[in-house]
């Protein structure tokens, strides 16, 4: 049985190829709002919501981000190997509201190795930058 496709609201339809699917799934994770749906209220996995709930507790942010991202990705990728989260202070400022973070995902989709990384920056409790890196093979 193959992994489920990712629906889009564009003419592209359903996304099934691994790199595009990973890009879409992670994009939705970044931009989705926790309360954007009445039907699925409370069931939307959202990076901004994780930051909001963690406040300035980076230990909680890392733990919640790892666990919720693993659950979210397992909906679309059957063989999730690992989700890693790391953070570091920006410009030596030792405050939990100013950090760089790195998310790495290693999974296998249809027997094809797949790696995914995202680098981000939080300043004053707001996301100011995110870069996605997708490697196939």
N, C-alpha and C positions, 0 to 999 in steps of 0.2 A: 504494500500500500504506500503510495507516495504522500508526501507532505501536502497540506492544504495550500491552495493558491491564496494570494492576497488580493482582495477586491480594491478597485480604485473607483473614483467618481469621474474618470476621464474616459476618453475613447479608447484608451489602452486596454480597458476591461480588467481581466484577472491576470495577475503577474505570477508566473510559475518559475522562471529561471532564477537561480540562486542569487547572483549578485544584485539583480534588480529587486528581487523580493526583500533581501536584507536591507537595501537602501530605503525602500518604501516603509518597511516595518519600523526601522529606526527613525526615519523622518516623522512618522506618525507618533512615535513615542516622545519625540522632542517637542512637537507642536500641539499635541492634543491637550485639551483642557479637561480636568477631572469632572467638571459639571456640564460638559457640552451636550449631553444626551439625557433626556428624561427616561428613555427606555432602559439604558444601561448605566443609570446614575450610580456612582460609586464603584463601577466595574471597569472604568477606563484607566489604563496604566499611563501615567503622565509624569515626565521628568520634572516639570515645574511643581507638580503636587508633592513629589518626593522631597524636593528642596523646601517647600513651604512647611511640610510636616516636621522635617528635621530641624528647621530653624538654624541655629548656628552650632549644632552638634554634628561635627563632621564624622564622628564614629557612627552615629545613627544614619547619616546620609549615605556613607559607604555601604553599610549593612543593608539598608532598605533598597538602595539602588541595585545592589548585587542580587538580592533575593527576588525583587519584583521584576527585574529585567530577565532573570532566568525563567520565571513563570511565564512571562509575556512571550519570550522567544520560543518556548516549548510549544506554543500554540501553532507555530509555523515551521519549526525545524525539529524533526523527531530525535535526532542524536546530538543534543547539546553537550559539549565536552566541558567547557569552562567559561565562566564570566569572571574577569578580574577587574578590580577597581583600585586605583591608587590616587592619592592627592598630595599636593605640596603647596606651601605658602607662596604667594606671589611677591616678588621683589623683597623677600625676607620679612614681609609683614606677617607676624605670627598671629593672625586672627582667622577664625573659622569662616568669616564672611568673604575672604579674599583668597581663593585657592584656584589652582589648576587641577583638573582631574583627567584621568585616562581610563577609558573603558576598553577592554579587549574581550573578544568573543571568539572562541574556536568551536566550530561545529562541523558536522558532516551531513550533507544533504544529498540523498540519492547516491551514496558512496563516493561523493566528490568532496575532498577536503576544502574547508572554507574558513577564512580568517577575516575578522572585522574589527576595526579599531575606531575609536572616536576620542579626540582631544578637546577639552573644553575649559572654559574659564568662568569663574563666578566672582563678581566684584560687587560689594555692597548688597549681597543676597540676590543678585540678578545675573542671569546668564548673559555674558557679553560676547562670547565667541564659542563656536563649535566647529570642528573639522572632522569629517568622516573619511576613513581610509578603508577601502575594500580590496582584499587580495583574494584571488582565486587560484587554487592549486598549491 
